[in-house]
Amino acid sequence: MIRSVFVLGSTSDVAKAICLELGRRGCSRFHLLARNGVANQQLASVLQQRFAAVVSTDTTDLLADASLEQVRWPEVGEFDLYLVTAGSLGDAELARCDAGEALRILAANVSGLIPWITAIATPERLARFGRLWVFSSVAADRGRPSNYHYGAAKAALTALCEGLLLRCHGKPFAVRIIKAGFMATPMTVGKAPSALCVTPGSVARDLLRRPNRRGIEYLPWWWSPLMLLIRHLPDSIASKL
């Protein structure tokens, strides 16, 4: 049972859904970390009021806090689950001609996360029972003209976490990489076909049906065969995606 959770990117819709589902299932301690302190405190209040949970909060800016020295680790003990949902699509069209926006997309989706993942993955922690769940994306599987900076960042994040997953082979600490498809959130409005979108709540329930799972998984499951097809599309067709 997951009784405590550390969340990086706690104001994302999927993080909120996972936190609420965890609260319903008896999780009693949360540490919420996000850039938007006001929205973060609102989530903390909901968790406290609905579930009488113990909640601590902090703020971080992944675009600026890119070193281990800037990682403020909570002095509230260990956690059963370390959840990383932070990320941003950014402005894909602007990134094609603006290196600053391209770098912001990379920072929000991989380089800004590396100090936190490094701080989580200490030898001492990996030797104990625990879980790290990192949200990547199906966009990592093949570069697309419409969002190749975002896809490149998620591909790098996936490779990083897959290496950590293999490092933990045979250890009690479980790494889980979630290649999520489109979710019905403000981030995807107008950018994803509604027929392919699922709710953050359904993703949260899917994850918590098997809380001890490790490895790489697609959510929903049907993204796995769909991305297999997309990876093998000829360039003449993939160039239109």
N, C-alpha and C positions, 0 to 999 in steps of 0.2 A: 504494500500500500504506500502511496506517495503522501507523506505527511508534511513535507516542507519543499519549497521550490524557490529557486533564484531565477528571475526572468530578466533577460536583456532584450529591450524592445517591448516593454510591457504595455505600451499604449497602442500597439498594432491590434487590429480587429481579431486576428487569430490568437494572439496572446491573451486578450481579454476573455475570449471564449474558453480557452484552455484553463485559465485561472478560475472562472466561474464553475466549470465542470469539475475541476479539482476540489473546489470548495464544497460542492454538492456531495462529493465522494469522501469527504472527511479530512482534506488537507487543512492544516490549522496554522501554518506559518508561511508567509510570503515575503520575499524581498524583491521589490519592483524597481527597475532601473530603466529610465527613458529620458529623452531630451525635453519633452514637454512636462514640466513639473506640475502644472495645474491639472492636466488630464490624468497624470499619474496618481495624484492625490485623490481624484474623483474615483478611480478604480479602487484605491486603497480603502476609501470610505465604504464603498459597496461591499467589499470583502469583509470588512469589520462588522458592518451592520447585518448582513445576511447570514454570515457564518461564524461570527464572533472570533474571527481569525486574528492572529498577531501579525501585523503588517509593518514593514519598514520600507522606506523609499529613498531614492537618490536620483540625481540627474547626471547625465553624461552626454557629450556631443561627439558622436563618432567621427565627424568631419574634423575635429580638433584634437581629441584625446587619442593619439595614435602611438602611445608608448606605454611600456609597463609601469613607468614611474607615475603616470597619470591615472592608472587603474586604482580606484578606491574600493578596496575589498571590504565587504560588510563584516563587522565584528560581532556576528550573531551566530557563530557556529557553522556546522556543515549542513548541506541540503541533500535531500533524497533525489532531487531532480534539478539540473541546470538546463534552462530552456533559452535558446537563442532564436528570436524571431525578428530581430532588427533587419531592416532593409528598405530600399527605395528604388522605384523604377527610374526616377529622375526624368529629365527631359531628353528623350532619345534623339529627337531631331536636332536640338541645340548641341548635343554632345558630338554630333558628326563634324561640327566646325569649331567647337569651343572646347579646348583642352581642359579648361577649368571645370566645366560641367562633366566631362568624361572622368576626371579625377574625383569629383564629388560622388559620382555613381560608384566608382571603385571603393571609395572610402566608406560609403554607407553600407555596402554589401560584402566587403571582404577585408580591406586593409584596416578599417576601424574596428573590426571584430577580432582580428588576430591577437591584440594584447589581452582581450578578455578570455578568449579560448585558451591562450597560453597560460593565463593565470589560473584557469579552472583545471587544466590538465597537468597538475603537478604529479611527480612520481608517487608521493604519499597518498594523494586522492585516488589515483588510478589503481592503487593496491587495495582500496576498500570498495565495498559495494556502493554503487551510485549510478546515475544516468546523466548523459548529456544528449539532448535533442537539439539538432540544428536544422533550421528551415533553409533549404536551398530552393531550387526551382527547376521545373522541366525545361526552362530556357537554357539551362546549363548543357543540355544534351546536343544541341546543334546551334551554331551561330545563325542568326536570322537578320536580314537587312533592316528590319524594323526596330530591333533593340539589341544590337550586338555588344554594346558596352555592358549592359545589364547581364546579358548571357555570359560574357567573358568573366565578369565578377563572380557570378554564381558558379561557373565552372571551376574557377580557382578555389572558391570556398568548398565546393564538393571534393576536389582533390585533396585539399588540406585535411578535411575531416575524414576522408577515406583513409588517409595515412594514419590518422589518430585511431580510427576504427581498427585497423590492422595492428597498430601498436598495442591495442588493448585485447588482442586475441588471447584467450586463455586467462584473462584477468576478470575480476568480478565487476569492474566498471564497464558499463554498456554505452556505446556510442550509437546513436540513431540519426541518420541523415534523411530528412524528409524532402523529397522532390515534389513540391506541391504544384498542382495546376492552378488554373484560374479560380479565384474566390470572389464572391460577390461582396466587394469592399469598395470604399471610395477610391482606392488606388487603381482599380481596374475599370472604373466607370468609363464607357466609351472606348475602351482599349481591348475588350475581350468579348467574344460572342457569349450571350447570356446562356445559350444551351450548354456551354462547357463549364459554366460557373457553378460552384457549390458554396454552401454557407460555411463560415468559420465554425459554427457550432457543430456541423456534421463532421468536419475535420477533427475537432477536439474529441468528439465521441469515438471516432475511428481510432485515434491514437491511444485513447485510454482503455479501449477494449483489450489491448495487449501491452500493458505498460512496461513490461520487461524485455520487449523486443529490441534487438540490435541489428545494425546493418543499414542498407540503403533501401528505401521504399518509396513508391509513388502513391500519392493521394490525390484524388481517388485512384483505386487500383487500375482502372482502365487507361490511365495515362501511360502505363508501361507498354502495352502493345501499340498504343498510338504513337509514342515517341520512337519505338522501334521502326515503325513505318516511316516516320519523318526523317530519322537518321539515314534511311536508305533511299530517300527521294533523290532523283537526279537533280543536278544543280539548276537546270532550266525550270524546274517546278519549285524547288526550294527558294529560288531567288524571288519568288512572288509572295513568300510568307511574311 
